[in-house]
Amino acid sequence: MNDVFLKACRGESVPYTPVWLMRQAGRFMKEYREVRDTVDFLTLCKTPELAAKVTFQPVDLLGVDAAILFSDILIPVEAMGMRLEFSEKKGPVLHDPIRSRAHVDRLSVPVPEDDLSFVMETIKILRAGLKVPLIGFSGAPFTLATYMIEGGSSKNFLATKKMMYQSNGLYGSLMDKITDTVSAYLKAQIKAGAQVVQIFDTWAGVLSPADFKAYALPYVKRIIKELKGLDVPVIYFVNGCAGLLKEIKSAGADVLGVDWRIDMADAARSLGKKAVLQGNLDPCALLMPKEDIRRKAQDIIEKGLKAKGHVFNLGHGVLPEIPAENVKYLVDAVHEISAEARR
Ligand code: CP3
């Protein structure tokens, strides 16, 4: 069992900087596209043998130090009672978006072992076959709320902020239901075998620090508190974290995910000596010539050595346009450079 990633998450000393990549299973890989040619995305998420198959692919082909469960953050939202569709053009669509008290009242808090049993089954298949740790995940309440209220992806998050600012209790009731769902879902994943969990807050960067503190952070804190005692490291990733570091620091997570819009050295300085960081190469840097990828990775690795711990990752997910060869090159380069830097 390769436990370098688990050790880094706990801030223990490691022989090299472990690396995994958000969206490491995906369309940039020929082997993933071959599976996707035979099934639609939601069927892939809900068929444990296939979801496990594409989870294994980057571990076997890229040599990353962790696997991440293949699923989507919107899967539990469907289980809460919304109709979910993935359209090739528009991305995710949630029908009849949440705008009223009646909508919120109609949502249920799913029982993960029953309503999301395919996820737990996928985790069990993975644990039986993996030689690296398995990461489970969920969307953070604010990010899930944006999809539920907007009905899909958004640019200005107008409907979300309108509900947030209305102060009639509706936003709070919705967030309470989402928070209970996420807590139960992550606990079930851990019980099924997830060894680390990551909470994705993809859209929290659109909030001012004061709004983040009032409307997003308390719910994340509640979830992390519920997971304490289960002895599984929690990673909290906020995309667009640079202006929110002071608040993010107080979330209680073991590892903080950092996007590429902030220098790793500045993130390490702001988050303090106790923080383990994950990140933070610009996903588009993987389009550069190999020597440039190497130089950028080296810079991040050296700055990461100043933190209590560092897990190398991109600042966001691998894009479908990235050559798989460059991704493999990056993983090997991180292992080489970081082993050398620690000698
Ligand atoms: O990281 C992994 O390899 C695990 C799998 C994973 C997927 N989605 C697979 C996926 C994870 C962890 C996610 C999380 C997710 N899903 C997030 C948070 C992380 C982030 O990217 O910010 C969000 C916001 C979503 C919602 C979502 N799912 C969108 C907006 C889209 C459409 C955009 C796109 O990239 O196509 C998806 C679809 C999706 N999720 C795909 C994959 C591999 C592409 C679907 C396909 O194969 O056609």
Boltz pocket constraint, residues with backbone or C-beta under 6 A from the ligand:
constraints:
  - pocket:
      binder: B
      contacts: [[A, 21], [A, 22], [A, 23], [A, 24], [A, 25], [A, 26], [A, 27], [A, 36], [A, 41], [A, 68], [A, 69], [A, 70], [A, 71], [A, 72], [A, 73], [A, 74], [A, 86], [A, 91], [A, 92], [A, 137], [A, 153], [A, 200], [A, 202], [A, 239], [A, 317]]
      max_distance: 6.0
